[in-house]
Amino acid sequence: MRSEPAMRSVFIWLFLYAAAMAFVESAVVVYLRWLYYPDGFSLTVQSFPVKTVLIEAVREAATLVMLFSVAALAGKSRAERAGAFIFMFGVWDIFYYVWLKVMLDWPAALTDPDILFLIPVAWVGPVLAPVLVSCGMIAVGILLFYYERHACCIRTDMIVWLLVLGGCAIIFASFVFNTGMSGEDISGTRFRWELFLAGTGMAAGGAWRMFHSPRLKNKEQRLKIKSGGT
C-alpha cells in the first residue's frame, strides 16, 4: 500500500504541470486574438501568413513533445508513461478553456464552436466535444497508471484495439468533416454529433473491455515493474 501515496503525489504534480501548460497555451491564444481580432473575436478564420500558420503548428507539436517528456519521466513502464500522458492531455485541454474563460470570459457557452487543432488539418467543433473527450482521457489515464503500478494485467486483445482505434478515428472525422462552413467562416458549422457520439461509444466500449476484470501479473512481471523495467 506504500505505492498509493506515491501515486497520488505523481498525479498531483502531473495535474499542476498540465494546468500550468494550459495557462501558457491560453495566454498565447489571448495574444493572437488581440493581434488578429483587435475589434473583438469573431468566428471567422483570418487569413494568417503562411509563416504564422507554420509556427503555430510547430508550437502545437512542441506542446505534445513537452507532455510526452514529462510523462516519460513520471512512469516506470510504457503503460505508466502512456497513462501519465493521457491524463495530462485531458487536464491540459480542459484547463485551456478554463483559463480562456478567466482571461477573456470565453466561451460564453459549451456549445460555442472553436478551432481545436491545426495538426494535420484544422479541427472544428463545439467546446463541449473536446471537454467530454478529455474527461474520458483523464479517467483512462488514471486507470492505466493505477493498474500498471499495482501489477494488474489489462485486456489488450484485437477487439479492444479495434474499438479504441476505430472510435478515435470516428471522433477525429467528426472534427475535420463538418458541414455548413462558408469559406473562412466557422459560425455556421454543423458539428457531426452523430459521428462524435458513435466514436465516443466505441472508444468507451473498448476502454470498458480493457479495464474489466483485471488480473494480477505473474511474479516476473511484478519484479520488472518494481525495478523500473518496461
Secondary structure, 3 states (H helix, E strand, C coil): CCHHHHHHHHHHHHHHHHHHHHHHHHHHHHHHHHHHCCCCCCCECCCCCHHHHHHHHHHHHHHHHHHHHHHHHHCCCHHHHHHHHHHHHHHHHHHHHHHHHHHHCCCCCCCCEEECCCCCCCCEEECHHHHHHHHHHHHHHHHHHHHHHCCEECCCCHHHHHHHHHHHHHHHHHHHCCECCECCECCCCECCHHHHHHHHHHHHHHHHHHHCCCEECCHHHHHHHHCCCC
